[in-house]
Amino acid sequence: MDKILGSFSISILLICLLCISCKQKTKQADYHKPAAYSLNGEPLYADPPSEKIADQLIEKEHRYLAAPDSAENIIWYGRFLAYAGRYDDAIDVFTRGQTLYPDDPRFLRHRGHRYITIRKFDLAIADLEKAAQLINGKPDEIEPDGLPNAQNIPISTLQGNIWYHLGLAYYLNQDFTRAMTSYINCLRTSSNDDNLVSATHWLYTIICRVNRGNDLNRVLNRITDHMQVIENESYFRLCRLYKGEMTVDQAREGILPGPSLDALDYGIARWYACQGNEVAGKELLYDILSRNNWASFGYIAAEADLFSIK
């Protein structure tokens, strides 16, 4: 009996050590190597994930390894690899999913998103265009949140995210005509105020850039000060700034440094340019790039704008 108990104890100890080793490996995986490269070719490094994200990644990884052909396991493992800053690994996982399930647009949607993160806009466009073809004529569906908001209410849909990210990829590639069409399609899927304000912000910005001033006020018609916005407060404030209901200082008040402030400041920079103040707009774009949020959409957009004028 003592031998059996001893062997059992050793087995438990080995399992625990294996789990600890796995956890440490996940947290430290390749963070000394660039996670991406800027449009100028500069290396971009991801920070190691928080303990919470690292633990969740381990759980998703275990599920994936237990049932590697499960579409859900593939998607969630890939998503959490991306949350942990392991974008190339995430893309590889989504690629495997797309190979196994070529008619499932979710893999192209998520891979396209991460191609945007690593500045491969043409690949993002190819994926998201294909995803848009796959959803044609099909009913929309809620997309579960990987990082739930404070109210734990999912605000986005699969089709909305496909059009949103496709519009962004076109925009970053300076293809404003196709970006506008994508965001119009995104608006058609908008079932809540969060999606409405985000798509409206990008449409307004695009219209400014293509000099269709007569459409500016019309695109803001659905924006009111009574909207129920859960996540996209920065975009909501930008829309109110565009309508003349807020000043720049009021829009920026209380927004903490991070992706939300980058998104807000990018919108303000483009609004300055739309008002004819190109100098202030350009200064704010450079200010955004002085921060370390290189994976945020506001940062990527600022980088793309400055890269396009060099």
Summary of the structure (lengths in Angstrom):
residues: 310
radius of gyration: 21.5
end to end distance: 76.1
largest distance: 85.7
contacts: 976
relative contact order: 0.07
helix: 66%
strand: 2%
